[in-house]
Amino acid sequence: MVTWQPDPSFYPSPRLAAKAPPEKLAYVAAFDPDRKSPDGIAVVDVDPSSPSYSRIVGTVAATNSGDEFHHFGWNACSSCLCPNAPHPHVERRYLVVTGLRSSRMYIFDTKPDPRAPQIVKVIEPQEIAEKTGYTRPHTVHCGPGGIYVAALGNKDGKAPGGVFVMDHESFEPLGRWEVDRGPQQLGYDAWWHLGYDTMVTSEWGTSISWFLNCGRLTTRPSRTVLSTA
């Protein structure tokens, strides 16, 4: 998975990313609201010059039912170029997909055939809870030094939610990311502002009760709360 040159999908600035060639395939989460059939990932052709443009050209099903696929992300992205924690030779290859209801996570390999991703690893909810103290993984973002997952609940599905880290090569859950979460109790989303070495996160609710709360800013090096809004 290590490459001699930085992955061609990594860009040092949003301006360069906007000038890059568009993606030709899109990966879309699909789930069964009745929780009877396994959820899956659909592959959509988004190349306007292709005869199968706008059509689903591939699907892959999960190994379990009732996961409720939600957000997902890549194992690596342009944040690998972060000067404070660079690892530019990681390959953007794997989709990290969360099961919001089951707390199970799937790793899909897109390289052998981008139109037919393969499940290469399943991380069971017990392992995530034991190693991180969190459940209900919601949002996945690649970042400096690993994969960051925002979770809605603690090991019992209640507050506080937060963020845990996974190894971007082995996909092992490494543990809770925050050192000091401040007054934050709920979890929701997270994103990097690498120019300021800061993670921006928001609160929503636990898996038991859903409600909108407030946002907060957290610094990456000290992992402490800067401000709330």
Z-matrix of the N, CA and C atoms (Angstrom, degrees):
N
C 1 1.441
C 2 1.519 1 111.28
N 3 1.344 2 117.64 1 -12.76
C 4 1.458 3 121.09 2 177.15
C 5 1.518 4 109.45 3 -83.61
N 6 1.327 5 116.61 4 136.03
C 7 1.459 6 121.86 5 -178.52
C 8 1.525 7 109.88 6 -113.80
N 9 1.340 8 115.86 7 154.54
C 10 1.458 9 120.21 8 179.69
C 11 1.519 10 111.54 9 -71.58
N 12 1.296 11 116.65 10 -34.22
C 13 1.458 12 121.96 11 178.24
C 14 1.521 13 109.20 12 -116.12
N 15 1.341 14 117.97 13 156.08
C 16 1.467 15 119.48 14 177.02
C 17 1.521 16 111.80 15 -55.16
N 18 1.305 17 116.71 16 143.63
C 19 1.456 18 121.26 17 178.19
C 20 1.532 19 109.57 18 -52.74
N 21 1.339 20 118.69 19 134.24
C 22 1.469 21 120.35 20 -177.62
C 23 1.519 22 114.34 21 -64.45
N 24 1.340 23 117.04 22 -12.66
C 25 1.462 24 119.32 23 177.55
C 26 1.527 25 112.48 24 -89.59
N 27 1.343 26 117.70 25 2.08
C 28 1.464 27 121.70 26 176.15
C 29 1.528 28 109.24 27 -90.20
N 30 1.316 29 116.83 28 133.89
C 31 1.466 30 121.28 29 -179.25
C 32 1.521 31 109.28 30 -131.77
N 33 1.334 32 116.94 31 137.73
C 34 1.466 33 119.82 32 -178.50
C 35 1.516 34 114.16 33 -75.59
N 36 1.333 35 117.96 34 -9.40
C 37 1.461 36 119.60 35 179.55
C 38 1.524 37 109.71 36 -152.70
N 39 1.340 38 117.94 37 153.47
C 40 1.467 39 120.88 38 176.03
C 41 1.529 40 112.33 39 -59.76
N 42 1.315 41 117.36 40 -32.96
C 43 1.467 42 120.24 41 -179.99
C 44 1.524 43 111.11 42 -63.08
N 45 1.328 44 117.16 43 -42.95
C 46 1.464 45 119.99 44 178.30
C 47 1.527 46 110.68 45 -68.75
N 48 1.307 47 117.00 46 -35.85
C 49 1.464 48 119.69 47 177.94
C 50 1.521 49 110.70 48 -63.96
N 51 1.330 50 117.24 49 -38.88
C 52 1.468 51 120.78 50 -179.67
C 53 1.524 52 111.74 51 -66.83
N 54 1.324 53 117.74 52 -25.34
C 55 1.467 54 121.57 53 179.84
C 56 1.526 55 112.62 54 -87.64
N 57 1.314 56 116.75 55 -6.96
C 58 1.464 57 120.76 56 -176.46
C 59 1.521 58 111.20 57 -74.01
N 60 1.324 59 117.36 58 159.20
C 61 1.476 60 120.26 59 176.32
C 62 1.522 61 110.15 60 -59.81
N 63 1.327 62 117.92 61 143.17
C 64 1.468 63 120.65 62 -179.97
C 65 1.520 64 111.69 63 -69.85
N 66 1.319 65 115.33 64 156.17
C 67 1.464 66 120.88 65 175.24
C 68 1.531 67 109.37 66 -65.26
N 69 1.333 68 116.30 67 150.66
C 70 1.458 69 121.21 68 178.60
C 71 1.533 70 112.96 69 -104.37
N 72 1.328 71 115.78 70 -15.46
C 73 1.457 72 120.64 71 177.26
C 74 1.522 73 108.99 72 -131.80
N 75 1.319 74 115.84 73 146.12
C 76 1.461 75 121.84 74 175.41
C 77 1.520 76 108.76 75 -123.28
N 78 1.326 77 115.59 76 141.13
C 79 1.457 78 121.47 77 178.71
C 80 1.527 79 108.52 78 -106.45
N 81 1.333 80 116.40 79 128.83
C 82 1.464 81 122.09 80 -173.02
C 83 1.529 82 109.10 81 -127.81
N 84 1.326 83 115.69 82 131.86
C 85 1.468 84 119.91 83 176.96
C 86 1.521 85 110.38 84 -77.00
N 87 1.312 86 116.88 85 137.62
C 88 1.464 87 122.94 86 177.09
C 89 1.524 88 108.30 87 -131.17
N 90 1.337 89 116.25 88 137.24
C 91 1.461 90 117.58 89 -179.69
C 92 1.518 91 110.90 90 -141.14
N 93 1.322 92 114.42 91 156.76
C 94 1.454 93 122.32 92 179.28
C 95 1.525 94 108.66 93 -93.78
N 96 1.336 95 119.43 94 110.93
C 97 1.471 96 120.74 95 -178.08
C 98 1.527 97 113.06 96 -63.70
N 99 1.331 98 117.27 97 -20.12
C 100 1.466 99 120.52 98 177.94
C 101 1.527 100 112.31 99 -86.60
N 102 1.327 101 116.60 100 -8.13
C 103 1.465 102 123.49 101 176.55
C 104 1.531 103 112.71 102 60.00
N 105 1.325 104 116.60 103 33.46
C 106 1.455 105 121.28 104 178.56
C 107 1.532 106 112.03 105 -100.71
N 108 1.335 107 115.95 106 -33.59
C 109 1.459 108 121.17 107 179.59
C 110 1.530 109 109.67 108 -111.23
N 111 1.322 110 117.98 109 152.32
C 112 1.462 111 119.96 110 178.69
C 113 1.533 112 111.76 111 -61.73
N 114 1.315 113 115.89 112 144.15
C 115 1.461 114 120.61 113 171.58
C 116 1.521 115 108.72 114 -70.28
N 117 1.320 116 117.14 115 176.81
C 118 1.452 117 119.16 116 -179.26
C 119 1.510 118 113.19 117 -164.07
N 120 1.302 119 114.45 118 178.96
C 121 1.458 120 123.28 119 174.96
C 122 1.525 121 108.07 120 -115.21
N 123 1.328 122 115.18 121 125.53
C 124 1.463 123 120.86 122 176.14
C 125 1.520 124 109.08 123 -100.03
N 126 1.320 125 116.14 124 140.53
C 127 1.461 126 121.89 125 178.44
C 128 1.524 127 107.91 126 -106.39
N 129 1.335 128 115.43 127 122.87
C 130 1.464 129 121.18 128 -176.06
C 131 1.525 130 109.39 129 -112.86
N 132 1.312 131 116.14 130 132.43
C 133 1.464 132 122.25 131 175.98
C 134 1.532 133 108.29 132 -77.45
N 135 1.345 134 116.85 133 116.97
C 136 1.466 135 120.89 134 179.97
C 137 1.522 136 111.80 135 -116.28
N 138 1.329 137 116.27 136 21.60
C 139 1.464 138 122.04 137 176.76
C 140 1.528 139 108.78 138 -90.87
N 141 1.340 140 119.56 139 110.66
C 142 1.473 141 121.32 140 -177.49
C 143 1.520 142 113.83 141 -58.80
N 144 1.325 143 117.06 142 -23.42
C 145 1.467 144 119.64 143 -178.93
C 146 1.525 145 112.77 144 -87.19
N 147 1.311 146 117.95 145 -2.85
C 148 1.461 147 121.82 146 -176.67
C 149 1.522 148 110.57 147 -88.14
N 150 1.338 149 118.04 148 143.41
C 151 1.473 150 120.61 149 176.82
C 152 1.521 151 113.33 150 -66.50
N 153 1.341 152 116.98 151 -18.80
C 154 1.465 153 120.04 152 178.83
C 155 1.533 154 111.69 153 -103.52
N 156 1.317 155 115.65 154 21.03
C 157 1.465 156 120.95 155 -179.32
C 158 1.532 157 111.81 156 -53.28
N 159 1.326 158 115.43 157 134.18
C 160 1.471 159 125.46 158 177.33
C 161 1.529 160 113.30 159 75.06
N 162 1.322 161 117.46 160 6.23
C 163 1.458 162 120.41 161 -179.38
C 164 1.521 163 111.35 162 -105.83
N 165 1.332 164 115.16 163 155.52
C 166 1.457 165 120.65 164 172.43
C 167 1.522 166 108.39 165 -76.31
N 168 1.327 167 116.24 166 120.19
C 169 1.464 168 120.73 167 -175.07
C 170 1.531 169 111.78 168 -109.96
N 171 1.308 170 116.53 169 -0.85
C 172 1.460 171 119.42 170 178.40
C 173 1.512 172 110.92 171 -170.68
N 174 1.307 173 116.19 172 151.69
C 175 1.461 174 121.92 173 175.98
C 176 1.525 175 108.96 174 -142.91
N 177 1.312 176 115.59 175 151.83
C 178 1.461 177 121.07 176 173.59
C 179 1.521 178 107.21 177 -141.51
N 180 1.312 179 115.94 178 132.07
C 181 1.459 180 121.77 179 -176.04
C 182 1.519 181 111.10 180 -97.16
N 183 1.332 182 115.64 181 149.87
C 184 1.453 183 121.47 182 174.98
C 185 1.524 184 110.03 183 -70.33
N 186 1.315 185 115.88 184 169.50
C 187 1.460 186 120.49 185 -178.84
C 188 1.522 187 112.62 186 -90.64
N 189 1.346 188 116.41 187 -6.08
C 190 1.453 189 121.64 188 -179.79
C 191 1.526 190 109.20 189 -133.04
N 192 1.302 191 116.86 190 163.05
C 193 1.454 192 121.27 191 174.09
C 194 1.527 193 109.14 192 -105.81
N 195 1.342 194 115.71 193 157.45
C 196 1.453 195 120.58 194 176.31
C 197 1.510 196 115.66 195 81.57
N 198 1.329 197 118.93 196 14.48
C 199 1.468 198 120.41 197 -179.30
C 200 1.532 199 112.47 198 -71.06
N 201 1.312 200 116.43 199 -35.94
C 202 1.464 201 124.61 200 -172.50
C 203 1.528 202 111.47 201 60.84
N 204 1.337 203 114.48 202 74.85
C 205 1.462 204 120.44 203 175.32
C 206 1.525 205 109.59 204 -58.09
N 207 1.309 206 115.19 205 139.09
C 208 1.464 207 120.68 206 -176.11
C 209 1.524 208 108.23 207 -133.77
N 210 1.318 209 117.39 208 -110.91
C 211 1.461 210 119.74 209 175.59
C 212 1.527 211 109.95 210 -82.29
N 213 1.328 212 115.43 211 160.61
C 214 1.460 213 120.24 212 172.32
C 215 1.522 214 107.88 213 -157.28
N 216 1.313 215 116.70 214 169.38
C 217 1.465 216 119.88 215 -177.53
C 218 1.509 217 111.64 216 -155.03
N 219 1.335 218 115.12 217 177.45
C 220 1.454 219 121.88 218 179.15
C 221 1.526 220 110.92 219 -85.13
N 222 1.312 221 115.55 220 157.14
C 223 1.463 222 120.21 221 175.68
C 224 1.519 223 112.23 222 -71.29
N 225 1.324 224 117.09 223 -22.32
C 226 1.462 225 120.91 224 -177.97
C 227 1.526 226 109.24 225 -150.33
N 228 1.326 227 116.19 226 153.54
C 229 1.467 228 120.72 227 -178.46
C 230 1.522 229 108.50 228 -158.46
N 231 1.313 230 116.91 229 -165.79
C 232 1.460 231 121.20 230 -176.08
C 233 1.522 232 113.08 231 -63.30
N 234 1.326 233 118.16 232 -19.84
C 235 1.461 234 119.52 233 177.62
C 236 1.527 235 111.88 234 -65.18
N 237 1.341 236 116.99 235 -13.87
C 238 1.460 237 119.95 236 174.58
C 239 1.529 238 112.00 237 -63.60
N 240 1.338 239 117.23 238 -16.42
C 241 1.456 240 121.65 239 177.80
C 242 1.520 241 112.00 240 -87.90
N 243 1.326 242 117.93 241 1.94
C 244 1.462 243 121.92 242 -179.78
C 245 1.522 244 109.41 243 -53.17
N 246 1.341 245 119.38 244 123.31
C 247 1.471 246 120.89 245 -175.50
C 248 1.521 247 113.48 246 -65.66
N 249 1.341 248 117.76 247 -21.20
C 250 1.462 249 119.78 248 -178.62
C 251 1.521 250 112.82 249 -80.06
N 252 1.327 251 117.08 250 -24.06
C 253 1.468 252 120.72 251 -179.27
C 254 1.519 253 108.90 252 -151.29
N 255 1.319 254 117.78 253 63.90
C 256 1.470 255 119.55 254 -173.51
C 257 1.522 256 112.87 255 -75.56
N 258 1.321 257 115.99 256 141.90
C 259 1.461 258 122.85 257 167.67
C 260 1.533 259 106.33 258 -148.52
N 261 1.350 260 116.45 259 68.10
C 262 1.463 261 121.01 260 -171.18
C 263 1.517 262 114.88 261 -72.52
N 264 1.315 263 118.62 262 -9.57
C 265 1.463 264 119.90 263 -175.00
C 266 1.524 265 112.78 264 -98.40
N 267 1.320 266 116.25 265 14.75
C 268 1.467 267 120.66 266 171.91
C 269 1.526 268 108.38 267 -82.17
N 270 1.301 269 116.79 268 143.85
C 271 1.462 270 121.96 269 -175.95
C 272 1.529 271 111.52 270 -95.22
N 273 1.322 272 116.86 271 131.23
C 274 1.464 273 120.32 272 173.09
C 275 1.525 274 107.18 273 -77.59
N 276 1.319 275 114.65 274 102.09
C 277 1.460 276 119.66 275 -169.53
C 278 1.522 277 112.95 276 -141.51
N 279 1.312 278 118.03 277 -33.97
C 280 1.454 279 121.94 278 -170.64
C 281 1.531 280 111.82 279 -108.16
N 282 1.326 281 115.77 280 136.90
C 283 1.458 282 121.65 281 171.72
C 284 1.522 283 108.64 282 -92.44
N 285 1.317 284 115.62 283 130.12
C 286 1.463 285 122.05 284 178.18
C 287 1.528 286 106.82 285 -105.37
N 288 1.333 287 116.77 286 108.18
C 289 1.460 288 122.45 287 -169.91
C 290 1.529 289 109.76 288 -112.70
N 291 1.325 290 115.73 289 130.48
C 292 1.461 291 120.35 290 -177.81
C 293 1.526 292 111.65 291 -101.96
N 294 1.332 293 115.15 292 146.16
C 295 1.453 294 121.92 293 170.35
C 296 1.516 295 107.97 294 -102.22
N 297 1.313 296 117.05 295 104.77
C 298 1.456 297 120.72 296 -173.47
C 299 1.520 298 112.12 297 -64.25
N 300 1.321 299 117.23 298 -35.94
C 301 1.467 300 119.98 299 -178.42
C 302 1.529 301 111.94 300 -83.18
N 303 1.314 302 116.97 301 -41.17
C 304 1.466 303 120.61 302 -174.37
C 305 1.524 304 113.37 303 -87.19
N 306 1.341 305 117.84 304 -21.01
C 307 1.469 306 123.84 305 -172.85
C 308 1.530 307 111.73 306 70.22
N 309 1.307 308 116.85 307 12.61
C 310 1.465 309 121.48 308 176.86
C 311 1.528 310 109.18 309 -87.15
N 312 1.336 311 117.53 310 149.19
C 313 1.459 312 121.75 311 178.47
C 314 1.523 313 110.09 312 -126.87
N 315 1.334 314 115.13 313 142.54
C 316 1.458 315 122.17 314 -179.69
C 317 1.527 316 110.02 315 -119.85
N 318 1.320 317 115.21 316 143.19
C 319 1.461 318 121.74 317 174.58
C 320 1.529 319 107.89 318 -111.81
N 321 1.333 320 116.21 319 118.82
C 322 1.462 321 122.31 320 -179.97
C 323 1.528 322 109.27 321 -107.33
N 324 1.319 323 116.11 322 129.17
C 325 1.464 324 121.89 323 176.73
C 326 1.526 325 108.48 324 -93.46
N 327 1.339 326 116.80 325 119.78
C 328 1.463 327 120.92 326 -177.63
C 329 1.521 328 113.28 327 -98.76
N 330 1.331 329 117.91 328 -2.72
C 331 1.469 330 118.49 329 -171.15
C 332 1.523 331 114.82 330 -77.98
N 333 1.334 332 120.36 331 -46.88
C 334 1.468 333 117.42 332 -176.82
C 335 1.520 334 112.21 333 -54.02
N 336 1.326 335 117.25 334 -45.47
C 337 1.460 336 122.70 335 176.39
C 338 1.520 337 107.68 336 -147.92
N 339 1.337 338 118.26 337 102.63
C 340 1.469 339 121.01 338 -176.93
C 341 1.523 340 113.38 339 -56.67
N 342 1.338 341 117.56 340 -23.27
C 343 1.458 342 120.44 341 178.91
C 344 1.526 343 112.82 342 -86.61
N 345 1.292 344 116.91 343 -6.51
C 346 1.469 345 121.23 344 -179.78
C 347 1.525 346 109.15 345 -141.18
N 348 1.325 347 118.50 346 72.19
C 349 1.470 348 120.54 347 179.36
C 350 1.526 349 111.37 348 -58.60
N 351 1.318 350 115.42 349 151.74
C 352 1.456 351 121.12 350 -179.30
C 353 1.524 352 109.90 351 -118.35
N 354 1.333 353 116.06 352 138.06
C 355 1.456 354 120.14 353 174.50
C 356 1.535 355 108.25 354 -76.69
N 357 1.338 356 115.98 355 119.86
C 358 1.462 357 119.86 356 -177.87
C 359 1.527 358 111.73 357 -111.60
N 360 1.326 359 116.70 358 -11.89
C 361 1.467 360 118.84 359 178.31
C 362 1.522 361 109.50 360 -159.63
N 363 1.318 362 115.74 361 141.86
C 364 1.462 363 122.60 362 174.04
C 365 1.522 364 107.22 363 -124.06
N 366 1.317 365 116.57 364 125.24
C 367 1.463 366 121.95 365 179.27
C 368 1.517 367 107.53 366 -103.97
N 369 1.304 368 116.55 367 115.72
C 370 1.452 369 121.46 368 -174.54
C 371 1.535 370 111.33 369 -77.27
N 372 1.325 371 117.08 370 151.81
C 373 1.470 372 120.32 371 -176.51
C 374 1.522 373 113.57 372 -59.80
N 375 1.336 374 117.59 373 -32.08
C 376 1.457 375 119.86 374 -179.96
C 377 1.525 376 111.17 375 -62.89
N 378 1.332 377 116.66 376 -40.18
C 379 1.458 378 120.46 377 179.79
C 380 1.519 379 111.02 378 -65.97
N 381 1.333 380 116.49 379 -42.06
C 382 1.460 381 119.90 380 179.55
C 383 1.521 382 110.57 381 -63.26
N 384 1.334 383 116.99 382 -45.07
C 385 1.463 384 120.36 383 -178.75
C 386 1.523 385 111.32 384 -64.65
N 387 1.328 386 117.07 385 -42.22
C 388 1.456 387 120.14 386 -177.75
C 389 1.520 388 112.52 387 -67.92
N 390 1.343 389 117.35 388 -38.60
C 391 1.462 390 120.09 389 -174.24
C 392 1.523 391 113.48 390 -88.72
N 393 1.335 392 117.46 391 -22.41
C 394 1.462 393 119.20 392 -174.87
C 395 1.532 394 113.41 393 -120.36
N 396 1.324 395 117.07 394 -22.07
C 397 1.455 396 119.91 395 -175.23
C 398 1.512 397 113.50 396 80.99
N 399 1.347 398 117.49 397 9.30
C 400 1.461 399 121.59 398 -176.62
C 401 1.530 400 111.21 399 -122.99
N 402 1.343 401 114.89 400 159.05
C 403 1.458 402 122.84 401 172.21
C 404 1.519 403 108.46 402 -139.58
N 405 1.323 404 116.91 403 176.79
C 406 1.455 405 125.09 404 179.75
C 407 1.537 406 111.48 405 56.63
N 408 1.339 407 117.59 406 59.62
C 409 1.469 408 120.05 407 177.77
C 410 1.523 409 110.31 408 -61.26
N 411 1.317 410 116.30 409 132.86
C 412 1.462 411 121.11 410 -171.92
C 413 1.524 412 112.42 411 -114.28
N 414 1.308 413 117.69 412 -56.31
C 415 1.463 414 121.76 413 -172.53
C 416 1.513 415 110.18 414 -123.81
N 417 1.330 416 116.59 415 136.52
C 418 1.463 417 122.60 416 -179.08
C 419 1.519 418 109.29 417 -116.17
N 420 1.332 419 116.33 418 127.74
C 421 1.469 420 120.70 419 175.45
C 422 1.514 421 109.17 420 -136.50
N 423 1.324 422 115.99 421 131.44
C 424 1.450 423 119.29 422 169.83
C 425 1.526 424 107.44 423 -71.18
N 426 1.311 425 116.00 424 150.78
C 427 1.457 426 118.98 425 -177.91
C 428 1.509 427 111.23 426 -160.28
N 429 1.319 428 117.36 427 -176.87
C 430 1.464 429 121.07 428 179.46
C 431 1.520 430 111.36 429 -61.16
N 432 1.308 431 116.37 430 118.08
C 433 1.450 432 120.39 431 174.27
C 434 1.506 433 116.54 432 85.10
N 435 1.322 434 119.39 433 2.78
C 436 1.456 435 118.94 434 179.21
C 437 1.511 436 113.29 435 164.00
N 438 1.321 437 115.64 436 -166.64
C 439 1.462 438 123.93 437 176.95
C 440 1.522 439 107.42 438 -107.57
N 441 1.318 440 116.38 439 129.88
C 442 1.461 441 121.36 440 -176.33
C 443 1.527 442 108.81 441 -109.04
N 444 1.324 443 116.00 442 130.21
C 445 1.458 444 121.82 443 -176.14
C 446 1.525 445 108.78 444 -123.14
N 447 1.335 446 116.30 445 120.43
C 448 1.458 447 120.80 446 174.71
C 449 1.514 448 108.77 447 -84.10
N 450 1.325 449 116.54 448 128.34
C 451 1.462 450 122.21 449 -176.37
C 452 1.523 451 110.18 450 -117.94
N 453 1.329 452 115.85 451 146.11
C 454 1.461 453 120.59 452 -175.44
C 455 1.522 454 113.25 453 -85.72
N 456 1.317 455 118.55 454 -22.03
C 457 1.445 456 118.77 455 -175.42
C 458 1.516 457 113.44 456 -141.03
N 459 1.331 458 115.57 457 165.53
C 460 1.452 459 120.11 458 173.21
C 461 1.531 460 109.09 459 -78.70
N 462 1.311 461 117.28 460 -167.90
C 463 1.474 462 119.36 461 -174.97
C 464 1.527 463 113.07 462 -63.38
N 465 1.340 464 116.31 463 -18.13
C 466 1.461 465 121.23 464 177.87
C 467 1.525 466 112.67 465 -101.23
N 468 1.337 467 117.28 466 6.09
C 469 1.455 468 120.93 467 179.98
C 470 1.518 469 113.80 468 81.17
N 471 1.313 470 117.38 469 8.78
C 472 1.457 471 122.03 470 -179.07
C 473 1.528 472 109.84 471 -109.50
N 474 1.333 473 117.32 472 -176.98
C 475 1.450 474 121.72 473 176.31
C 476 1.543 475 109.13 474 -74.77
N 477 1.352 476 116.99 475 149.61
C 478 1.458 477 125.94 476 5.95
C 479 1.526 478 112.74 477 -92.55
N 480 1.336 479 114.90 478 146.34
C 481 1.452 480 120.58 479 168.19
C 482 1.519 481 108.88 480 -86.72
N 483 1.320 482 116.96 481 177.32
C 484 1.461 483 118.55 482 -178.95
C 485 1.514 484 111.91 483 178.59
N 486 1.306 485 115.84 484 -150.07
C 487 1.467 486 122.45 485 -174.70
C 488 1.524 487 109.18 486 -128.40
N 489 1.330 488 116.35 487 134.60
C 490 1.460 489 119.60 488 172.06
C 491 1.522 490 109.87 489 -123.29
N 492 1.318 491 115.56 490 164.30
C 493 1.459 492 122.37 491 -173.49
C 494 1.517 493 109.96 492 -116.52
N 495 1.350 494 114.55 493 142.87
C 496 1.457 495 121.43 494 175.11
C 497 1.529 496 109.00 495 -123.64
N 498 1.311 497 116.40 496 150.19
C 499 1.456 498 120.91 497 174.19
C 500 1.520 499 109.25 498 -69.37
N 501 1.341 500 117.47 499 132.94
C 502 1.467 501 119.37 500 -174.51
C 503 1.528 502 113.21 501 -80.99
N 504 1.329 503 118.08 502 -0.04
C 505 1.457 504 120.81 503 176.62
C 506 1.536 505 111.85 504 -112.98
N 507 1.330 506 117.14 505 -45.97
C 508 1.463 507 120.23 506 -179.00
C 509 1.529 508 112.14 507 -92.28
N 510 1.345 509 116.16 508 -18.14
C 511 1.472 510 123.86 509 -178.14
C 512 1.531 511 112.25 510 65.14
N 513 1.319 512 116.57 511 22.39
C 514 1.453 513 120.38 512 175.53
C 515 1.530 514 109.47 513 -76.01
N 516 1.333 515 118.41 514 134.45
C 517 1.466 516 119.86 515 172.22
C 518 1.526 517 109.25 516 -66.53
N 519 1.334 518 116.05 517 127.06
C 520 1.460 519 120.50 518 -174.18
C 521 1.519 520 113.33 519 -98.32
N 522 1.317 521 117.36 520 -22.50
C 523 1.450 522 119.29 521 179.67
C 524 1.510 523 112.81 522 137.58
N 525 1.314 524 114.85 523 179.89
C 526 1.463 525 120.98 524 178.63
C 527 1.511 526 109.97 525 -67.76
N 528 1.338 527 116.78 526 142.12
C 529 1.455 528 120.85 527 -177.93
C 530 1.516 529 112.31 528 -87.63
N 531 1.323 530 117.92 529 -41.69
C 532 1.456 531 120.29 530 -174.52
C 533 1.533 532 111.11 531 -68.84
N 534 1.319 533 114.18 532 143.84
C 535 1.456 534 120.95 533 169.13
C 536 1.520 535 109.11 534 -100.08
N 537 1.338 536 115.70 535 -43.69
C 538 1.460 537 121.43 536 177.24
C 539 1.520 538 107.49 537 -133.01
N 540 1.326 539 117.93 538 109.53
C 541 1.460 540 121.25 539 -178.74
C 542 1.520 541 111.97 540 -87.76
N 543 1.343 542 117.82 541 -3.05
C 544 1.449 543 119.73 542 -179.52
C 545 1.521 544 110.87 543 62.37
N 546 1.346 545 117.69 544 -141.52
C 547 1.467 546 119.94 545 -178.21
C 548 1.522 547 114.18 546 -81.02
N 549 1.326 548 117.36 547 -0.41
C 550 1.457 549 120.83 548 -176.08
C 551 1.522 550 111.65 549 -63.52
N 552 1.335 551 116.41 550 133.71
C 553 1.447 552 122.19 551 178.02
C 554 1.524 553 113.09 552 -122.98
N 555 1.331 554 116.73 553 -33.96
C 556 1.461 555 120.62 554 -175.25
C 557 1.513 556 110.48 555 -101.78
N 558 1.325 557 116.42 556 160.70
C 559 1.456 558 121.51 557 178.98
C 560 1.508 559 111.01 558 -122.01
N 561 1.323 560 116.02 559 157.97
C 562 1.461 561 120.33 560 174.60
C 563 1.518 562 110.16 561 -160.87
N 564 1.332 563 117.46 562 -90.62
C 565 1.451 564 121.84 563 -170.82
C 566 1.522 565 110.32 564 -121.32
N 567 1.325 566 115.51 565 166.82
C 568 1.462 567 120.84 566 179.78
C 569 1.517 568 109.61 567 -154.64
N 570 1.321 569 115.76 568 147.54
C 571 1.468 570 121.33 569 177.19
C 572 1.510 571 109.48 570 -155.54
N 573 1.335 572 115.64 571 153.20
C 574 1.464 573 120.73 572 -178.57
C 575 1.520 574 112.10 573 -90.12
N 576 1.326 575 115.46 574 145.35
C 577 1.466 576 123.00 575 162.67
C 578 1.518 577 104.95 576 -120.68
N 579 1.339 578 114.35 577 82.17
C 580 1.460 579 119.93 578 -169.43
C 581 1.523 580 112.53 579 -64.15
N 582 1.351 581 117.37 580 -28.76
C 583 1.456 582 119.51 581 178.92
C 584 1.515 583 112.46 582 -61.00
N 585 1.313 584 116.79 583 -27.99
C 586 1.462 585 122.01 584 178.69
C 587 1.528 586 112.07 585 -109.27
N 588 1.354 587 116.39 586 8.54
C 589 1.447 588 121.42 587 178.99
C 590 1.530 589 110.74 588 53.92
N 591 1.322 590 115.20 589 45.80
C 592 1.459 591 121.44 590 -171.04
C 593 1.519 592 110.80 591 -135.24
N 594 1.317 593 116.50 592 140.93
C 595 1.453 594 121.74 593 171.46
C 596 1.527 595 108.92 594 -101.92
N 597 1.319 596 115.86 595 131.36
C 598 1.457 597 121.63 596 176.70
C 599 1.528 598 107.70 597 -101.99
N 600 1.326 599 116.79 598 123.08
C 601 1.457 600 120.67 599 -178.49
C 602 1.521 601 109.64 600 -127.15
N 603 1.318 602 115.39 601 164.58
C 604 1.463 603 120.21 602 179.87
C 605 1.518 604 109.66 603 -136.49
N 606 1.318 605 116.26 604 160.07
C 607 1.449 606 122.64 605 178.31
C 608 1.523 607 110.31 606 -111.14
N 609 1.334 608 115.29 607 146.55
C 610 1.468 609 119.39 608 178.31
C 611 1.519 610 109.82 609 -137.55
N 612 1.324 611 116.94 610 -66.82
C 613 1.450 612 118.82 611 -178.13
C 614 1.510 613 110.59 612 -177.55
N 615 1.309 614 115.98 613 176.73
C 616 1.457 615 121.39 614 174.92
C 617 1.517 616 108.61 615 -94.34
N 618 1.311 617 115.66 616 176.56
C 619 1.467 618 119.03 617 177.76
C 620 1.527 619 110.77 618 -72.29
N 621 1.321 620 117.15 619 -12.85
C 622 1.460 621 120.80 620 -179.12
C 623 1.527 622 111.00 621 -90.04
N 624 1.299 623 117.80 622 -41.95
C 625 1.472 624 120.96 623 178.72
C 626 1.521 625 108.22 624 -138.08
N 627 1.332 626 116.22 625 126.94
C 628 1.457 627 121.57 626 -175.37
C 629 1.525 628 109.54 627 -104.07
N 630 1.314 629 116.12 628 124.76
C 631 1.448 630 119.47 629 174.06
C 632 1.520 631 109.30 630 -159.65
N 633 1.317 632 114.73 631 153.72
C 634 1.465 633 121.69 632 -177.01
C 635 1.510 634 109.23 633 -83.58
N 636 1.343 635 116.13 634 136.50
C 637 1.455 636 119.94 635 -179.72
C 638 1.520 637 109.63 636 -125.44
N 639 1.297 638 118.04 637 -110.96
C 640 1.465 639 119.84 638 -173.37
C 641 1.508 640 110.13 639 -140.28
N 642 1.320 641 116.38 640 172.76
C 643 1.461 642 122.64 641 179.25
C 644 1.513 643 110.63 642 -106.50
N 645 1.344 644 115.86 643 165.72
C 646 1.445 645 119.20 644 177.21
C 647 1.514 646 109.31 645 -148.64
N 648 1.312 647 117.23 646 159.55
C 649 1.447 648 123.27 647 174.91
C 650 1.517 649 108.62 648 -112.10
N 651 1.326 650 116.79 649 133.89
C 652 1.453 651 121.41 650 -178.09
C 653 1.516 652 109.02 651 -128.78
N 654 1.321 653 117.91 652 133.05
C 655 1.452 654 120.55 653 178.09
C 656 1.512 655 109.55 654 -79.71
N 657 1.342 656 116.95 655 145.45
C 658 1.453 657 119.96 656 -178.36
C 659 1.523 658 112.86 657 -75.85
N 660 1.347 659 121.07 658 -46.46
C 661 1.462 660 118.31 659 -175.19
C 662 1.526 661 113.03 660 -63.65
N 663 1.349 662 118.00 661 -47.31
C 664 1.452 663 120.49 662 -177.49
C 665 1.519 664 112.38 663 -91.57
N 666 1.351 665 116.01 664 -17.41
C 667 1.450 666 122.22 665 179.93
C 668 1.522 667 111.12 666 55.56
N 669 1.313 668 116.30 667 47.00
C 670 1.450 669 122.55 668 178.30
C 671 1.519 670 109.46 669 -123.83
N 672 1.314 671 116.27 670 158.20
C 673 1.459 672 121.52 671 -177.57
C 674 1.518 673 110.53 672 -74.04
N 675 1.345 674 116.72 673 130.70
C 676 1.454 675 122.65 674 174.98
C 677 1.518 676 111.53 675 -91.01
N 678 1.322 677 115.81 676 -48.36
C 679 1.460 678 119.65 677 -178.43
C 680 1.514 679 109.56 678 -160.06
N 681 1.337 680 115.57 679 161.71
C 682 1.457 681 121.91 680 174.03
C 683 1.506 682 108.76 681 -124.12
N 684 1.343 683 115.73 682 157.91
C 685 1.464 684 120.32 683 -178.29
C 686 1.509 685 109.81 684 -137.14
